[in-house]
Amino acid sequence: MSLMFNILLVVQIIASLTIISLVLLQQGKGADMGSSFGGGSAGSLFGATGAANFLSRATKWAAVVFFITTIALAYVSNRGTKGQDTGVMQNFTQSAPAVPAAPKETAVPSLPGVTSAPSAASMPAAPSAPAMPAVPGAPVSK
């Protein structure tokens, strides 16, 4: 791997940890930011609303850095491929499945006195089933 890839990866990890910590530090809209530091909002480091603005701006810029490094990592990792397949299956070679051999034709032993198999024309017809009544409960005509 190249040095640029490693640098971008470290920057992305730092940006992601920064986003996590900044989001966890922020309070809901109803809570004062100074109360999380143990003092009143007037005595906080950034003033009454300064901490909320500072944390939201810092989160925004950490997210911008995170997305830029993500795009840069994608570019650097695919820079030298030039249309080559870099997937998981790139070294897989498929072999043809084994085809089973056709069964050998075996002679069917014939019964004495039978010259050939009976044809469909020489078979007797199957008996027909009685007709079902058209209306339930109506008598069946025979």
Phi and psi in degrees as a GROMACS rama.xvg file:
@    title "Ramachandran Plot"
@    xaxis  label "Phi"
@    yaxis  label "Psi"
@TYPE xy
-83.2317  164.515  SER-2
-66.5207  -36.6843  LEU-3
-62.744  -40.3315  MET-4
-61.5598  -44.6568  PHE-5
-65.6515  -40.2136  ASN-6
-64.3615  -45.5028  ILE-7
-63.4422  -36.4135  LEU-8
-65.9388  -41.1979  LEU-9
-65.394  -43.3487  VAL-10
-63.0739  -39.7765  VAL-11
-66.4289  -39.751  GLN-12
-64.9881  -42.5323  ILE-13
-63.9552  -41.813  ILE-14
-64.3141  -39.5532  ALA-15
-67.7344  -40.9931  SER-16
-66.1055  -34.6002  LEU-17
-65.9126  -43.2167  THR-18
-61.4012  -44.2368  ILE-19
-60.5669  -47.4287  ILE-20
-67.756  -39.3169  SER-21
-67.2529  -37.8156  LEU-22
-67.9696  -38.5799  VAL-23
-70.132  -28.0039  LEU-24
-73.9056  -26.6847  LEU-25
-73.879  144.542  GLN-26
-100.788  169.026  GLN-27
-68.0933  172.785  GLY-28
-66.565  -28.0484  LYS-29
-82.5932  -15.3532  GLY-30
-98.5303  147.51  ALA-31
-80.7829  140.805  ASP-32
-69.5996  -31.0741  MET-33
-67.4846  -25.3004  GLY-34
-69.2091  -24.338  SER-35
-75.3556  -21.1206  SER-36
-94.6213  2.42041  PHE-37
91.3633  7.18988  GLY-38
-132.505  179.398  GLY-39
-74.3518  163.072  GLY-40
-69.957  -26.6641  SER-41
-73.1604  -26.4538  ALA-42
-94.6153  8.4307  GLY-43
-76.9903  167.387  SER-44
-65.049  -37.5385  LEU-45
-102.365  2.22197  PHE-46
92.8289  -170.18  GLY-47
-66.6698  -45.2773  ALA-48
-117.623  2.07545  THR-49
-68.6576  -33.8917  GLY-50
-68.0041  -41.2384  ALA-51
-64.0007  -41.9882  ALA-52
-66.7007  -40.8821  ASN-53
-64.2347  -46.2859  PHE-54
-66.7716  -38.8191  LEU-55
-69.5153  -36.8986  SER-56
-68.7569  -40.3825  ARG-57
-64.9102  -38.6319  ALA-58
-64.2617  -40.6744  THR-59
-61.2429  -46.1401  LYS-60
-71.2659  -33.0107  TRP-61
-66.0032  -37.027  ALA-62
-67.736  -38.1871  ALA-63
-62.4977  -44.9297  VAL-64
-62.7017  -41.074  VAL-65
-60.8308  -46.5874  PHE-66
-68.6732  -37.3734  PHE-67
-64.8144  -43.0721  ILE-68
-67.7623  -31.6485  THR-69
-64.0387  -45.5132  THR-70
-65.7181  -40.4603  ILE-71
-66.1302  -38.6192  ALA-72
-64.478  -39.1985  LEU-73
-64.5968  -39.4309  ALA-74
-68.7033  -45.5708  TYR-75
-66.5565  -39.0839  VAL-76
-71.9307  -23.9138  SER-77
-109.335  12.8377  ASN-78
-65.5442  -41.4906  ARG-79
-95.6723  9.6364  GLY-80
-80.8207  -38.581  THR-81
50.9777  52.8651  LYS-82
83.4052  5.7264  GLY-83
-78.0385  154.45  GLN-84
-81.0301  117.841  ASP-85
-114.93  25.9094  THR-86
-79.5264  -179.535  GLY-87
-67.2955  -32.1671  VAL-88
-94.0463  19.0363  MET-89
-66.2137  -30.2504  GLN-90
-99.4585  8.67585  ASN-91
-81.5716  129.803  PHE-92
-117.074  128.423  THR-93
-92.3057  127.818  GLN-94
-99.1196  153.502  SER-95
-68.5361  138.19  ALA-96
-67.6094  149.45  PRO-97
-69.9015  126.491  ALA-98
-93.3459  125.432  VAL-99
-68.4155  148.092  PRO-100
-70.7744  145.822  ALA-101
-66.8277  140.674  ALA-102
-66.4039  145.675  PRO-103
-73.8768  144.353  LYS-104
-74.7167  124.851  GLU-105
-111.054  147.386  THR-106
-77.4505  133.112  ALA-107
-83.2373  124.922  VAL-108
-66.9056  138.612  PRO-109
-96.8421  148.245  SER-110
-81.7887  148.356  LEU-111
-66.169  133.555  PRO-112
90.6505  -8.84261  GLY-113
-105.475  122.333  VAL-114
-90.9298  -35.1466  THR-115
-153.633  168.104  SER-116
-71.4245  147.785  ALA-117
-68.5369  145.568  PRO-118
-90.9637  166.128  SER-119
-66.3235  -28.4106  ALA-120
-70.7273  -30.9917  ALA-121
-86.1788  -5.5941  SER-122
-79.2118  143.503  MET-123
-72.083  151.53  PRO-124
-73.739  147.247  ALA-125
-74.0056  145.64  ALA-126
-66.3175  145.383  PRO-127
-86.3433  149.555  SER-128
-81.1404  151.195  ALA-129
-64.1148  148.902  PRO-130
-70.9363  142.069  ALA-131
-84.2341  144.883  MET-132
-67.8802  145.1  PRO-133
-72.3164  -35.2481  ALA-134
-115.722  131.202  VAL-135
-61.9344  134.582  PRO-136
91.4753  -9.68682  GLY-137
-78.1472  147.346  ALA-138
-69.6572  147.356  PRO-139
-88.1223  129.508  VAL-140
-87.8209  137.429  SER-141
